[in-house]
């Protein structure tokens, strides 16, 4: 796995340590690393962002059934905190690991 850049690592820590404990448990760590790996597996062009097609593949892999276009568009809108039209790795992790994915940490 590639080295995680310090600013990304710091943001990941903030997402994981949402209770401000100053530490991350093994459970919290794996809560993020499994989605991190699934993101990497579906980021076909390795740009660290998922477009609508890549997001559809990711949802399909997780749910084990093809998602509807409506579902993919809805999820994209929910996860896309910066309004870019794509999902970056931090938006994906925040969506899955945060108790309230609508709260933005960056």
C-alpha positions in Angstrom: 0.0 0.0 0.0 1.3 3.5 -0.8 2.3 5.9 1.9 -0.6 8.0 3.1 0.1 11.7 2.8 0.2 13.4 6.2 -2.7 15.7 5.5 -4.9 12.7 4.5 -3.7 10.7 7.5 -4.7 13.6 9.8 -8.1 13.9 8.3 -8.6 10.1 8.6 -7.7 10.3 12.2 -10.3 13.1 12.8 -12.9 10.9 11.1 -12.0 7.8 13.2 -11.6 9.7 16.4 -15.0 11.4 16.2 -15.5 11.0 19.9 -12.3 13.0 20.5 -10.7 10.2 22.6 -7.2 10.9 21.1 -6.8 7.3 20.1 -8.2 4.9 17.5 -9.2 1.4 18.5 -8.5 -1.7 16.4 -12.2 -1.9 15.6 -12.3 1.7 14.4 -9.1 1.2 12.3 -10.6 -1.8 10.5 -13.9 0.1 10.1 -11.9 2.4 7.8 -9.4 0.1 6.2 -11.9 -2.3 4.7 -13.8 0.5 2.9 -10.4 2.0 2.0 -9.5 -1.2 0.2 -12.9 -1.5 -1.5 -12.5 2.1 -2.7 -9.0 1.2 -4.2 -10.4 -1.9 -5.9 -13.1 0.1 -7.7 -11.1 3.3 -8.5 -10.3 2.0 -12.0 -8.3 5.0 -13.2 -6.5 5.5 -9.9 -7.4 9.1 -9.6 -8.5 8.7 -5.9 -12.1 9.7 -6.9 -15.0 7.6 -7.9 -17.2 8.8 -10.7 -20.8 7.6 -11.0 -19.8 4.4 -12.8 -17.1 3.4 -10.3 -19.5 4.2 -7.4 -22.1 1.9 -9.0 -19.5 -0.9 -9.1 -18.5 -0.2 -5.5 -22.2 -0.3 -4.3 -22.7 -3.5 -6.4 -19.7 -5.2 -4.8 -20.9 -4.3 -1.3 -24.6 -5.1 -1.7 -24.0 -8.1 -4.0 -26.7 -6.9 -6.3 -26.8 -4.3 -9.0 -28.0 -0.9 -7.7 -30.5 1.1 -9.6 -29.4 4.3 -11.2 -31.7 6.2 -8.8 -29.8 4.6 -5.8 -26.4 5.5 -7.3 -27.4 9.1 -8.0 -28.9 9.5 -4.5 -25.9 8.0 -2.8 -23.5 10.2 -4.9 -25.4 13.3 -3.8 -25.3 12.2 -0.1 -21.6 11.4 -0.1 -20.3 14.2 -2.3 -19.6 16.7 0.5 -17.6 19.1 -1.7 -20.1 19.1 -4.6 -17.5 18.0 -7.1 -19.7 15.3 -8.8 -17.3 12.6 -7.7 -16.6 10.8 -4.4 -13.1 11.1 -3.0 -11.6 8.6 -0.6 -12.3 10.8 2.5 -15.9 11.4 1.5 -16.3 7.6 1.2 -14.6 6.8 4.5 -16.5 9.6 6.3 -19.8 8.3 4.9 -19.2 4.8 6.2 -17.3 5.4 9.4 -19.0 8.5 10.8 -22.1 8.1 13.1 -23.5 11.1 11.1 -22.1 11.1 7.5 -23.6 14.5 6.9 -21.1 16.1 9.2 -18.0 17.2 7.3 -14.6 16.9 8.9 -12.7 18.9 6.2 
